[in-house]
């Protein structure tokens, strides 16, 4: 009877280890996917921020140029 139980226990232990490993790998995959999505969102937000900054600076330069021209007219 012991010999019959031993292989059965090893098999279930192996199955348990495989299931545990599979669950851990799936969790790691999920975490890496979330991390990648966060990085992409941050990168996108940074690009938007830079674009807005460039647009703001361009507008400021244009306004400055316009005001200096006006300043010369009224001097």
N, CA, C and O atoms as a Tripos MOL2 file, in Angstrom:
@<TRIPOS>MOLECULE
protein
  300   299    75     0     0
PROTEIN
NO_CHARGES

@<TRIPOS>ATOM
      1 N           0.8130   -1.2050    0.0000 N.3       1 UNK1
      2 CA          0.0000    0.0000    0.0000 C.3       1 UNK1
      3 C           0.8520    1.2630    0.0000 C.2       1 UNK1
      4 O           0.4890    2.2520   -0.6370 O.2       1 UNK1
      5 N           1.9680    1.2420    0.6980 N.am      2 UNK2
      6 CA          2.8410    2.4050    0.7340 C.3       2 UNK2
      7 C           3.3560    2.7400   -0.6710 C.2       2 UNK2
      8 O           3.4370    3.9080   -1.0500 O.2       2 UNK2
      9 N           3.7000    1.7080   -1.4280 N.am      3 UNK3
     10 CA          4.2330    1.9410   -2.7630 C.3       3 UNK3
     11 C           3.1770    2.5800   -3.6660 C.2       3 UNK3
     12 O           3.5160    3.3870   -4.5320 O.2       3 UNK3
     13 N           1.9290    2.2370   -3.4800 N.am      4 UNK4
     14 CA          0.8690    2.8120   -4.2980 C.3       4 UNK4
     15 C           0.6510    4.2820   -3.9260 C.2       4 UNK4
     16 O           0.3860    5.1100   -4.7970 O.2       4 UNK4
     17 N           0.7600    4.6010   -2.6530 N.am      5 UNK5
     18 CA          0.5370    5.9880   -2.2230 C.3       5 UNK5
     19 C           1.7000    6.8930   -2.6030 C.2       5 UNK5
     20 O           1.4950    8.0510   -2.9700 O.2       5 UNK5
     21 N           2.9040    6.3770   -2.5180 N.am      6 UNK6
     22 CA          4.0820    7.1870   -2.7950 C.3       6 UNK6
     23 C           4.0710    7.7720   -4.2110 C.2       6 UNK6
     24 O           4.2250    8.9850   -4.3500 O.2       6 UNK6
     25 N           3.9000    6.9830   -5.2510 N.am      7 UNK7
     26 CA          3.8480    7.5890   -6.5810 C.3       7 UNK7
     27 C           2.6900    8.5860   -6.7220 C.2       7 UNK7
     28 O           2.8110    9.5960   -7.4150 O.2       7 UNK7
     29 N           1.5990    8.2960   -6.0750 N.am      8 UNK8
     30 CA          0.4490    9.1830   -6.1470 C.3       8 UNK8
     31 C           0.7910   10.5360   -5.4960 C.2       8 UNK8
     32 O           0.4420   11.5880   -6.0320 O.2       8 UNK8
     33 N           1.4650   10.5050   -4.3580 N.am      9 UNK9
     34 CA          1.8520   11.7300   -3.6690 C.3       9 UNK9
     35 C           2.8580   12.5290   -4.5090 C.2       9 UNK9
     36 O           2.7560   13.7510   -4.6170 O.2       9 UNK9
     37 N           3.8230   11.8260   -5.0960 N.am     10 UNK10
     38 CA          4.8050   12.5060   -5.9350 C.3      10 UNK10
     39 C           4.1160   13.1690   -7.1150 C.2      10 UNK10
     40 O           4.4400   14.2970   -7.4870 O.2      10 UNK10
     41 N           3.1900   12.4750   -7.6810 N.am     11 UNK11
     42 CA          2.4730   13.0240   -8.8350 C.3      11 UNK11
     43 C           1.6910   14.2700   -8.4310 C.2      11 UNK11
     44 O           1.7310   15.2820   -9.1320 O.2      11 UNK11
     45 N           0.9950   14.2050   -7.3280 N.am     12 UNK12
     46 CA          0.2200   15.3700   -6.9170 C.3      12 UNK12
     47 C           1.1470   16.5270   -6.5040 C.2      12 UNK12
     48 O           0.8310   17.6950   -6.7290 O.2      12 UNK12
     49 N           2.2800   16.1870   -5.9040 N.am     13 UNK13
     50 CA          3.2400   17.2120   -5.5300 C.3      13 UNK13
     51 C           3.7790   17.8910   -6.7910 C.2      13 UNK13
     52 O           3.8900   19.1160   -6.8500 O.2      13 UNK13
     53 N           4.1090   17.0830   -7.7900 N.am     14 UNK14
     54 CA          4.5920   17.6140   -9.0620 C.3      14 UNK14
     55 C           3.5220   18.5040   -9.6980 C.2      14 UNK14
     56 O           3.8210   19.5910  -10.1920 O.2      14 UNK14
     57 N           2.2990   18.0400   -9.6810 N.am     15 UNK15
     58 CA          1.2020   18.8350  -10.2440 C.3      15 UNK15
     59 C           1.0550   20.1440   -9.4910 C.2      15 UNK15
     60 O           0.8650   21.2020  -10.0910 O.2      15 UNK15
     61 N           1.1440   20.0610   -8.1700 N.am     16 UNK16
     62 CA          1.0300   21.2700   -7.3510 C.3      16 UNK16
     63 C           2.1480   22.2530   -7.6780 C.2      16 UNK16
     64 O           1.9140   23.4560   -7.7990 O.2      16 UNK16
     65 N           3.3720   21.7290   -7.8210 N.am     17 UNK17
     66 CA          4.5050   22.5920   -8.1400 C.3      17 UNK17
     67 C           4.3280   23.2240   -9.5180 C.2      17 UNK17
     68 O           4.6130   24.4070   -9.7040 O.2      17 UNK17
     69 N           3.8610   22.4400  -10.4760 N.am     18 UNK18
     70 CA          3.6420   22.9640  -11.8200 C.3      18 UNK18
     71 C           2.5560   24.0380  -11.8060 C.2      18 UNK18
     72 O           2.6890   25.0760  -12.4550 O.2      18 UNK18
     73 N           1.4870   23.7800  -11.0620 N.am     19 UNK19
     74 CA          0.4060   24.7670  -10.9800 C.3      19 UNK19
     75 C           0.8920   26.0480  -10.2990 C.2      19 UNK19
     76 O           0.5690   27.1570  -10.7240 O.2      19 UNK19
     77 N           1.6810   25.8660   -9.2260 N.am     20 UNK20
     78 CA          2.2210   27.0210   -8.5040 C.3      20 UNK20
     79 C           3.1450   27.8280   -9.4130 C.2      20 UNK20
     80 O           3.0690   29.0560   -9.4640 O.2      20 UNK20
     81 N           4.0170   27.1210  -10.1290 N.am     21 UNK21
     82 CA          4.9420   27.7730  -11.0510 C.3      21 UNK21
     83 C           4.1740   28.4860  -12.1580 C.2      21 UNK21
     84 O           4.4930   29.6190  -12.5190 O.2      21 UNK21
     85 N           3.1820   27.8270  -12.6790 N.am     22 UNK22
     86 CA          2.3660   28.4150  -13.7430 C.3      22 UNK22
     87 C           1.6700   29.6850  -13.2410 C.2      22 UNK22
     88 O           1.6320   30.6960  -13.9430 O.2      22 UNK22
     89 N           1.1260   29.6270  -12.0390 N.am     23 UNK23
     90 CA          0.4460   30.7870  -11.4530 C.3      23 UNK23
     91 C           1.4290   31.9360  -11.2530 C.2      23 UNK23
     92 O           1.1080   33.0930  -11.5280 O.2      23 UNK23
     93 N           2.6380   31.6080  -10.7680 N.am     24 UNK24
     94 CA          3.6480   32.6550  -10.5580 C.3      24 UNK24
     95 C           4.0700   33.2880  -11.8760 C.2      24 UNK24
     96 O           4.2400   34.5050  -11.9590 O.2      24 UNK24
     97 N           4.2390   32.4600  -12.9120 N.am     25 UNK25
     98 CA          4.6300   32.9820  -14.2160 C.3      25 UNK25
     99 C           3.5340   33.8700  -14.8010 C.2      25 UNK25
    100 O           3.8190   34.9130  -15.3880 O.2      25 UNK25
    101 N           2.3030   33.4590  -14.6420 N.am     26 UNK26
    102 CA          1.1880   34.2720  -15.1260 C.3      26 UNK26
    103 C           1.1180   35.5980  -14.3790 C.2      26 UNK26
    104 O           0.8350   36.6400  -14.9700 O.2      26 UNK26
    105 N           1.3770   35.5500  -13.0740 N.am     27 UNK27
    106 CA          1.3760   36.7750  -12.2720 C.3      27 UNK27
    107 C           2.5100   37.6940  -12.7230 C.2      27 UNK27
    108 O           2.3120   38.9010  -12.8640 O.2      27 UNK27
    109 N           3.6970   37.1290  -12.9490 N.am     28 UNK28
    110 CA          4.8330   37.9260  -13.4160 C.3      28 UNK28
    111 C           4.5140   38.5510  -14.7710 C.2      28 UNK28
    112 O           4.8180   39.7190  -15.0120 O.2      28 UNK28
    113 N           3.9030   37.7700  -15.6450 N.am     29 UNK29
    114 CA          3.5380   38.2770  -16.9740 C.3      29 UNK29
    115 C           2.5780   39.4530  -16.8340 C.2      29 UNK29
    116 O           2.7210   40.4750  -17.5060 O.2      29 UNK29
    117 N           1.6080   39.2920  -15.9580 N.am     30 UNK30
    118 CA          0.6260   40.3430  -15.7340 C.3      30 UNK30
    119 C           1.2920   41.5970  -15.1710 C.2      30 UNK30
    120 O           0.9950   42.7080  -15.6090 O.2      30 UNK30
    121 N           2.1870   41.4230  -14.2070 N.am     31 UNK31
    122 CA          2.8840   42.5600  -13.6060 C.3      31 UNK31
    123 C           3.7670   43.2660  -14.6290 C.2      31 UNK31
    124 O           3.8130   44.4960  -14.6660 O.2      31 UNK31
    125 N           4.4750   42.4890  -15.4660 N.am     32 UNK32
    126 CA          5.3280   43.0880  -16.4800 C.3      32 UNK32
    127 C           4.4930   43.8450  -17.5030 C.2      32 UNK32
    128 O           4.8960   44.9050  -17.9810 O.2      32 UNK32
    129 N           3.3420   43.3050  -17.8330 N.am     33 UNK33
    130 CA          2.4580   43.9760  -18.7870 C.3      33 UNK33
    131 C           1.9670   45.3010  -18.2000 C.2      33 UNK33
    132 O           1.9460   46.3190  -18.8920 O.2      33 UNK33
    133 N           1.5730   45.2850  -16.9280 N.am     34 UNK34
    134 CA          1.1270   46.5130  -16.2650 C.3      34 UNK34
    135 C           2.2500   47.5470  -16.2230 C.2      34 UNK34
    136 O           2.0310   48.7300  -16.4820 O.2      34 UNK34
    137 N           3.4590   47.0790  -15.8930 N.am     35 UNK35
    138 CA          4.6100   47.9780  -15.8130 C.3      35 UNK35
    139 C           4.8980   48.5880  -17.1840 C.2      35 UNK35
    140 O           5.1880   49.7800  -17.2900 O.2      35 UNK35
    141 N           4.8160   47.7730  -18.2250 N.am     36 UNK36
    142 CA          5.0470   48.2560  -19.5770 C.3      36 UNK36
    143 C           3.9910   49.2880  -19.9710 C.2      36 UNK36
    144 O           4.3080   50.3090  -20.5820 O.2      36 UNK36
    145 N           2.7400   49.0160  -19.6160 N.am     37 UNK37
    146 CA          1.6610   49.9590  -19.9190 C.3      37 UNK37
    147 C           1.8720   51.2820  -19.1820 C.2      37 UNK37
    148 O           1.6260   52.3540  -19.7350 O.2      37 UNK37
    149 N           2.3270   51.1990  -17.9320 N.am     38 UNK38
    150 CA          2.5940   52.4230  -17.1640 C.3      38 UNK38
    151 C           3.7140   53.2240  -17.8090 C.2      38 UNK38
    152 O           3.6250   54.4470  -17.9190 O.2      38 UNK38
    153 N           4.7820   52.5250  -18.2410 N.am     39 UNK39
    154 CA          5.9010   53.2150  -18.8840 C.3      39 UNK39
    155 C           5.4520   53.8830  -20.1750 C.2      39 UNK39
    156 O           5.8460   55.0120  -20.4690 O.2      39 UNK39
    157 N           4.6240   53.1780  -20.9460 N.am     40 UNK40
    158 CA          4.1400   53.7630  -22.1970 C.3      40 UNK40
    159 C           3.2590   54.9810  -21.9250 C.2      40 UNK40
    160 O           3.3330   55.9790  -22.6420 O.2      40 UNK40
    161 N           2.4300   54.8960  -20.8910 N.am     41 UNK41
    162 CA          1.5670   56.0320  -20.5320 C.3      41 UNK41
    163 C           2.4150   57.2200  -20.0810 C.2      41 UNK41
    164 O           2.1290   58.3610  -20.4450 O.2      41 UNK41
    165 N           3.4570   56.9580  -19.2920 N.am     42 UNK42
    166 CA          4.3450   58.0310  -18.8450 C.3      42 UNK42
    167 C           5.0790   58.6520  -20.0300 C.2      42 UNK42
    168 O           5.2370   59.8710  -20.1030 O.2      42 UNK42
    169 N           5.5240   57.8070  -20.9540 N.am     43 UNK43
    170 CA          6.2330   58.2980  -22.1320 C.3      43 UNK43
    171 C           5.3110   59.1680  -22.9800 C.2      43 UNK43
    172 O           5.7140   60.2170  -23.4820 O.2      43 UNK43
    173 N           4.0740   58.7200  -23.1310 N.am     44 UNK44
    174 CA          3.1010   59.4830  -23.9070 C.3      44 UNK44
    175 C           2.8110   60.8280  -23.2320 C.2      44 UNK44
    176 O           2.7390   61.8620  -23.8950 O.2      44 UNK44
    177 N           2.6460   60.7990  -21.9170 N.am     45 UNK45
    178 CA          2.3830   62.0280  -21.1650 C.3      45 UNK45
    179 C           3.5740   62.9840  -21.2830 C.2      45 UNK45
    180 O           3.3850   64.1930  -21.4180 O.2      45 UNK45
    181 N           4.7820   62.4560  -21.2340 N.am     46 UNK46
    182 CA          5.9920   63.2770  -21.3580 C.3      46 UNK46
    183 C           6.0600   63.9040  -22.7450 C.2      46 UNK46
    184 O           6.4210   65.0740  -22.8780 O.2      46 UNK46
    185 N           5.7160   63.1360  -23.7840 N.am     47 UNK47
    186 CA          5.7200   63.6790  -25.1400 C.3      47 UNK47
    187 C           4.6950   64.7940  -25.2740 C.2      47 UNK47
    188 O           4.9670   65.8180  -25.9000 O.2      47 UNK47
    189 N           3.5170   64.5990  -24.6910 N.am     48 UNK48
    190 CA          2.4710   65.6260  -24.7390 C.3      48 UNK48
    191 C           2.9360   66.8750  -24.0010 C.2      48 UNK48
    192 O           2.7390   67.9950  -24.4720 O.2      48 UNK48
    193 N           3.5600   66.6710  -22.8310 N.am     49 UNK49
    194 CA          4.0510   67.8100  -22.0550 C.3      49 UNK49
    195 C           5.1140   68.5740  -22.8370 C.2      49 UNK49
    196 O           5.0990   69.8050  -22.8650 O.2      49 UNK49
    197 N           6.0380   67.8510  -23.4720 N.am     50 UNK50
    198 CA          7.0860   68.5100  -24.2510 C.3      50 UNK50
    199 C           6.4830   69.2710  -25.4270 C.2      50 UNK50
    200 O           6.8910   70.3930  -25.7240 O.2      50 UNK50
    201 N           5.5140   68.6570  -26.0900 N.am     51 UNK51
    202 CA          4.8720   69.3120  -27.2250 C.3      51 UNK51
    203 C           4.1790   70.6040  -26.7850 C.2      51 UNK51
    204 O           4.2630   71.6280  -27.4630 O.2      51 UNK51
    205 N           3.4970   70.5410  -25.6430 N.am     52 UNK52
    206 CA          2.8220   71.7400  -25.1210 C.3      52 UNK52
    207 C           3.8430   72.8120  -24.7550 C.2      52 UNK52
    208 O           3.6240   73.9990  -24.9970 O.2      52 UNK52
    209 N           4.9500   72.3860  -24.1750 N.am     53 UNK53
    210 CA          6.0020   73.3310  -23.7930 C.3      53 UNK53
    211 C           6.5700   74.0110  -25.0300 C.2      53 UNK53
    212 O           6.7890   75.2220  -25.0320 O.2      53 UNK53
    213 N           6.8080   73.2330  -26.0810 N.am     54 UNK54
    214 CA          7.3360   73.8030  -27.3270 C.3      54 UNK54
    215 C           6.3320   74.7800  -27.9240 C.2      54 UNK54
    216 O           6.7000   75.8690  -28.3660 O.2      54 UNK54
    217 N           5.0600   74.3840  -27.9350 N.am     55 UNK55
    218 CA          4.0260   75.2710  -28.4670 C.3      55 UNK55
    219 C           3.9370   76.5490  -27.6460 C.2      55 UNK55
    220 O           3.7970   77.6440  -28.1900 O.2      55 UNK55
    221 N           4.0190   76.3930  -26.3370 N.am     56 UNK56
    222 CA          3.9550   77.5670  -25.4480 C.3      56 UNK56
    223 C           5.1360   78.4930  -25.7210 C.2      56 UNK56
    224 O           4.9750   79.7110  -25.8010 O.2      56 UNK56
    225 N           6.3160   77.9090  -25.8640 N.am     57 UNK57
    226 CA          7.4990   78.7270  -26.1370 C.3      57 UNK57
    227 C           7.4130   79.4020  -27.4990 C.2      57 UNK57
    228 O           7.8010   80.5620  -27.6410 O.2      57 UNK57
    229 N           6.9150   78.6970  -28.4860 N.am     58 UNK58
    230 CA          6.7490   79.3000  -29.8010 C.3      58 UNK58
    231 C           5.7910   80.4820  -29.7190 C.2      58 UNK58
    232 O           6.0670   81.5590  -30.2470 O.2      58 UNK58
    233 N           4.6910   80.2700  -29.0660 N.am     59 UNK59
    234 CA          3.7100   81.3410  -28.9450 C.3      59 UNK59
    235 C           4.3210   82.5240  -28.2070 C.2      59 UNK59
    236 O           4.1070   83.6750  -28.5870 O.2      59 UNK59
    237 N           5.0700   82.2470  -27.1690 N.am     60 UNK60
    238 CA          5.6990   83.3210  -26.4070 C.3      60 UNK60
    239 C           6.6910   84.0840  -27.2800 C.2      60 UNK60
    240 O           6.7430   85.3130  -27.2450 O.2      60 UNK60
    241 N           7.4790   83.3440  -28.0620 N.am     61 UNK61
    242 CA          8.4390   84.0000  -28.9550 C.3      61 UNK61
    243 C           7.7050   84.8830  -29.9660 C.2      61 UNK61
    244 O           8.1110   86.0140  -30.2320 O.2      61 UNK61
    245 N           6.6340   84.3540  -30.5160 N.am     62 UNK62
    246 CA          5.8670   85.1300  -31.4960 C.3      62 UNK62
    247 C           5.2870   86.3850  -30.8500 C.2      62 UNK62
    248 O           5.3380   87.4710  -31.4280 O.2      62 UNK62
    249 N           4.7440   86.2290  -29.6620 N.am     63 UNK63
    250 CA          4.2010   87.4000  -28.9650 C.3      63 UNK63
    251 C           5.3020   88.4120  -28.6490 C.2      63 UNK63
    252 O           5.0980   89.6200  -28.7680 O.2      63 UNK63
    253 N           6.4490   87.9170  -28.2510 N.am     64 UNK64
    254 CA          7.5680   88.7960  -27.9390 C.3      64 UNK64
    255 C           8.0110   89.5540  -29.1850 C.2      64 UNK64
    256 O           8.2600   90.7590  -29.1380 O.2      64 UNK64
    257 N           8.1040   88.8330  -30.2950 N.am     65 UNK65
    258 CA          8.4790   89.4960  -31.5540 C.3      65 UNK65
    259 C           7.4300   90.5310  -31.9520 C.2      65 UNK65
    260 O           7.7740   91.6320  -32.3800 O.2      65 UNK65
    261 N           6.1850   90.1890  -31.8160 N.am     66 UNK66
    262 CA          5.1170   91.1270  -32.1600 C.3      66 UNK66
    263 C           5.1500   92.3510  -31.2470 C.2      66 UNK66
    264 O           4.9980   93.4810  -31.7110 O.2      66 UNK66
    265 N           5.3440   92.1280  -29.9780 N.am     67 UNK67
    266 CA          5.3570   93.2620  -29.0500 C.3      67 UNK67
    267 C           6.5770   94.1430  -29.2780 C.2      67 UNK67
    268 O           6.4890   95.3620  -29.1340 O.2      67 UNK67
    269 N           7.7090   93.5530  -29.6280 N.am     68 UNK68
    270 CA          8.8900   94.3800  -29.8930 C.3      68 UNK68
    271 C           8.6770   95.2150  -31.1460 C.2      68 UNK68
    272 O           9.1210   96.3610  -31.2070 O.2      68 UNK68
    273 N           7.9970   94.6510  -32.1550 N.am     69 UNK69
    274 CA          7.6950   95.4410  -33.3520 C.3      69 UNK69
    275 C           6.7570   96.5890  -32.9920 C.2      69 UNK69
    276 O           6.9460   97.7230  -33.4340 O.2      69 UNK69
    277 N           5.7440   96.2790  -32.1830 N.am     70 UNK70
    278 CA          4.8250   97.3120  -31.7580 C.3      70 UNK70
    279 C           5.5400   98.3500  -30.9120 C.2      70 UNK70
    280 O           5.2510   99.5440  -30.9990 O.2      70 UNK70
    281 N           6.4720   97.8880  -30.0960 N.am     71 UNK71
    282 CA          7.2080   98.7940  -29.2250 C.3      71 UNK71
    283 C           8.0010   99.8020  -30.0600 C.2      71 UNK71
    284 O           8.0730  100.9830  -29.7180 O.2      71 UNK71
    285 N           8.5980   99.3210  -31.1640 N.am     72 UNK72
    286 CA          9.3500  100.2270  -32.0240 C.3      72 UNK72
    287 C           8.4310  101.2330  -32.7190 C.2      72 UNK72
    288 O           8.8240  102.3760  -32.9530 O.2      72 UNK72
    289 N           7.2360  100.8190  -33.0420 N.am     73 UNK73
    290 CA          6.2900  101.7230  -33.7090 C.3      73 UNK73
    291 C           5.8990  102.8640  -32.7800 C.2      73 UNK73
    292 O           5.7650  104.0090  -33.2110 O.2      73 UNK73
    293 N           5.7190  102.5440  -31.5110 N.am     74 UNK74
    294 CA          5.2150  103.5580  -30.5690 C.3      74 UNK74
    295 C           6.3190  104.2750  -29.8120 C.2      74 UNK74
    296 O           6.0280  105.0960  -28.9420 O.2      74 UNK74
    297 N           7.5450  103.9950  -30.1130 N.am     75 UNK75
    298 CA          8.6640  104.5940  -29.3830 C.3      75 UNK75
    299 C           8.8090  106.0620  -29.6700 C.2      75 UNK75
    300 O           9.7060  106.7110  -29.1320 O.2      75 UNK75
@<TRIPOS>BOND
     1     1     2 1
     2     2     3 1
     3     3     4 2
     4     3     5 am
     5     5     6 1
     6     6     7 1
     7     7     8 2
     8     7     9 am
     9     9    10 1
    10    10    11 1
    11    11    12 2
    12    11    13 am
    13    13    14 1
    14    14    15 1
    15    15    16 2
    16    15    17 am
    17    17    18 1
    18    18    19 1
    19    19    20 2
    20    19    21 am
    21    21    22 1
    22    22    23 1
    23    23    24 2
    24    23    25 am
    25    25    26 1
    26    26    27 1
    27    27    28 2
    28    27    29 am
    29    29    30 1
    30    30    31 1
    31    31    32 2
    32    31    33 am
    33    33    34 1
    34    34    35 1
    35    35    36 2
    36    35    37 am
    37    37    38 1
    38    38    39 1
    39    39    40 2
    40    39    41 am
    41    41    42 1
    42    42    43 1
    43    43    44 2
    44    43    45 am
    45    45    46 1
    46    46    47 1
    47    47    48 2
    48    47    49 am
    49    49    50 1
    50    50    51 1
    51    51    52 2
    52    51    53 am
    53    53    54 1
    54    54    55 1
    55    55    56 2
    56    55    57 am
    57    57    58 1
    58    58    59 1
    59    59    60 2
    60    59    61 am
    61    61    62 1
    62    62    63 1
    63    63    64 2
    64    63    65 am
    65    65    66 1
    66    66    67 1
    67    67    68 2
    68    67    69 am
    69    69    70 1
    70    70    71 1
    71    71    72 2
    72    71    73 am
    73    73    74 1
    74    74    75 1
    75    75    76 2
    76    75    77 am
    77    77    78 1
    78    78    79 1
    79    79    80 2
    80    79    81 am
    81    81    82 1
    82    82    83 1
    83    83    84 2
    84    83    85 am
    85    85    86 1
    86    86    87 1
    87    87    88 2
    88    87    89 am
    89    89    90 1
    90    90    91 1
    91    91    92 2
    92    91    93 am
    93    93    94 1
    94    94    95 1
    95    95    96 2
    96    95    97 am
    97    97    98 1
    98    98    99 1
    99    99   100 2
   100    99   101 am
   101   101   102 1
   102   102   103 1
   103   103   104 2
   104   103   105 am
   105   105   106 1
   106   106   107 1
   107   107   108 2
   108   107   109 am
   109   109   110 1
   110   110   111 1
   111   111   112 2
   112   111   113 am
   113   113   114 1
   114   114   115 1
   115   115   116 2
   116   115   117 am
   117   117   118 1
   118   118   119 1
   119   119   120 2
   120   119   121 am
   121   121   122 1
   122   122   123 1
   123   123   124 2
   124   123   125 am
   125   125   126 1
   126   126   127 1
   127   127   128 2
   128   127   129 am
   129   129   130 1
   130   130   131 1
   131   131   132 2
   132   131   133 am
   133   133   134 1
   134   134   135 1
   135   135   136 2
   136   135   137 am
   137   137   138 1
   138   138   139 1
   139   139   140 2
   140   139   141 am
   141   141   142 1
   142   142   143 1
   143   143   144 2
   144   143   145 am
   145   145   146 1
   146   146   147 1
   147   147   148 2
   148   147   149 am
   149   149   150 1
   150   150   151 1
   151   151   152 2
   152   151   153 am
   153   153   154 1
   154   154   155 1
   155   155   156 2
   156   155   157 am
   157   157   158 1
   158   158   159 1
   159   159   160 2
   160   159   161 am
   161   161   162 1
   162   162   163 1
   163   163   164 2
   164   163   165 am
   165   165   166 1
   166   166   167 1
   167   167   168 2
   168   167   169 am
   169   169   170 1
   170   170   171 1
   171   171   172 2
   172   171   173 am
   173   173   174 1
   174   174   175 1
   175   175   176 2
   176   175   177 am
   177   177   178 1
   178   178   179 1
   179   179   180 2
   180   179   181 am
   181   181   182 1
   182   182   183 1
   183   183   184 2
   184   183   185 am
   185   185   186 1
   186   186   187 1
   187   187   188 2
   188   187   189 am
   189   189   190 1
   190   190   191 1
   191   191   192 2
   192   191   193 am
   193   193   194 1
   194   194   195 1
   195   195   196 2
   196   195   197 am
   197   197   198 1
   198   198   199 1
   199   199   200 2
   200   199   201 am
   201   201   202 1
   202   202   203 1
   203   203   204 2
   204   203   205 am
   205   205   206 1
   206   206   207 1
   207   207   208 2
   208   207   209 am
   209   209   210 1
   210   210   211 1
   211   211   212 2
   212   211   213 am
   213   213   214 1
   214   214   215 1
   215   215   216 2
   216   215   217 am
   217   217   218 1
   218   218   219 1
   219   219   220 2
   220   219   221 am
   221   221   222 1
   222   222   223 1
   223   223   224 2
   224   223   225 am
   225   225   226 1
   226   226   227 1
   227   227   228 2
   228   227   229 am
   229   229   230 1
   230   230   231 1
   231   231   232 2
   232   231   233 am
   233   233   234 1
   234   234   235 1
   235   235   236 2
   236   235   237 am
   237   237   238 1
   238   238   239 1
   239   239   240 2
   240   239   241 am
   241   241   242 1
   242   242   243 1
   243   243   244 2
   244   243   245 am
   245   245   246 1
   246   246   247 1
   247   247   248 2
   248   247   249 am
   249   249   250 1
   250   250   251 1
   251   251   252 2
   252   251   253 am
   253   253   254 1
   254   254   255 1
   255   255   256 2
   256   255   257 am
   257   257   258 1
   258   258   259 1
   259   259   260 2
   260   259   261 am
   261   261   262 1
   262   262   263 1
   263   263   264 2
   264   263   265 am
   265   265   266 1
   266   266   267 1
   267   267   268 2
   268   267   269 am
   269   269   270 1
   270   270   271 1
   271   271   272 2
   272   271   273 am
   273   273   274 1
   274   274   275 1
   275   275   276 2
   276   275   277 am
   277   277   278 1
   278   278   279 1
   279   279   280 2
   280   279   281 am
   281   281   282 1
   282   282   283 1
   283   283   284 2
   284   283   285 am
   285   285   286 1
   286   286   287 1
   287   287   288 2
   288   287   289 am
   289   289   290 1
   290   290   291 1
   291   291   292 2
   292   291   293 am
   293   293   294 1
   294   294   295 1
   295   295   296 2
   296   295   297 am
   297   297   298 1
   298   298   299 1
   299   299   300 2
@<TRIPOS>SUBSTRUCTURE
     1 UNK1         2 RESIDUE 1 A UNK
     2 UNK2         6 RESIDUE 1 A UNK
     3 UNK3        10 RESIDUE 1 A UNK
     4 UNK4        14 RESIDUE 1 A UNK
     5 UNK5        18 RESIDUE 1 A UNK
     6 UNK6        22 RESIDUE 1 A UNK
     7 UNK7        26 RESIDUE 1 A UNK
     8 UNK8        30 RESIDUE 1 A UNK
     9 UNK9        34 RESIDUE 1 A UNK
    10 UNK10       38 RESIDUE 1 A UNK
    11 UNK11       42 RESIDUE 1 A UNK
    12 UNK12       46 RESIDUE 1 A UNK
    13 UNK13       50 RESIDUE 1 A UNK
    14 UNK14       54 RESIDUE 1 A UNK
    15 UNK15       58 RESIDUE 1 A UNK
    16 UNK16       62 RESIDUE 1 A UNK
    17 UNK17       66 RESIDUE 1 A UNK
    18 UNK18       70 RESIDUE 1 A UNK
    19 UNK19       74 RESIDUE 1 A UNK
    20 UNK20       78 RESIDUE 1 A UNK
    21 UNK21       82 RESIDUE 1 A UNK
    22 UNK22       86 RESIDUE 1 A UNK
    23 UNK23       90 RESIDUE 1 A UNK
    24 UNK24       94 RESIDUE 1 A UNK
    25 UNK25       98 RESIDUE 1 A UNK
    26 UNK26      102 RESIDUE 1 A UNK
    27 UNK27      106 RESIDUE 1 A UNK
    28 UNK28      110 RESIDUE 1 A UNK
    29 UNK29      114 RESIDUE 1 A UNK
    30 UNK30      118 RESIDUE 1 A UNK
    31 UNK31      122 RESIDUE 1 A UNK
    32 UNK32      126 RESIDUE 1 A UNK
    33 UNK33      130 RESIDUE 1 A UNK
    34 UNK34      134 RESIDUE 1 A UNK
    35 UNK35      138 RESIDUE 1 A UNK
    36 UNK36      142 RESIDUE 1 A UNK
    37 UNK37      146 RESIDUE 1 A UNK
    38 UNK38      150 RESIDUE 1 A UNK
    39 UNK39      154 RESIDUE 1 A UNK
    40 UNK40      158 RESIDUE 1 A UNK
    41 UNK41      162 RESIDUE 1 A UNK
    42 UNK42      166 RESIDUE 1 A UNK
    43 UNK43      170 RESIDUE 1 A UNK
    44 UNK44      174 RESIDUE 1 A UNK
    45 UNK45      178 RESIDUE 1 A UNK
    46 UNK46      182 RESIDUE 1 A UNK
    47 UNK47      186 RESIDUE 1 A UNK
    48 UNK48      190 RESIDUE 1 A UNK
    49 UNK49      194 RESIDUE 1 A UNK
    50 UNK50      198 RESIDUE 1 A UNK
    51 UNK51      202 RESIDUE 1 A UNK
    52 UNK52      206 RESIDUE 1 A UNK
    53 UNK53      210 RESIDUE 1 A UNK
    54 UNK54      214 RESIDUE 1 A UNK
    55 UNK55      218 RESIDUE 1 A UNK
    56 UNK56      222 RESIDUE 1 A UNK
    57 UNK57      226 RESIDUE 1 A UNK
    58 UNK58      230 RESIDUE 1 A UNK
    59 UNK59      234 RESIDUE 1 A UNK
    60 UNK60      238 RESIDUE 1 A UNK
    61 UNK61      242 RESIDUE 1 A UNK
    62 UNK62      246 RESIDUE 1 A UNK
    63 UNK63      250 RESIDUE 1 A UNK
    64 UNK64      254 RESIDUE 1 A UNK
    65 UNK65      258 RESIDUE 1 A UNK
    66 UNK66      262 RESIDUE 1 A UNK
    67 UNK67      266 RESIDUE 1 A UNK
    68 UNK68      270 RESIDUE 1 A UNK
    69 UNK69      274 RESIDUE 1 A UNK
    70 UNK70      278 RESIDUE 1 A UNK
    71 UNK71      282 RESIDUE 1 A UNK
    72 UNK72      286 RESIDUE 1 A UNK
    73 UNK73      290 RESIDUE 1 A UNK
    74 UNK74      294 RESIDUE 1 A UNK
    75 UNK75      298 RESIDUE 1 A UNK
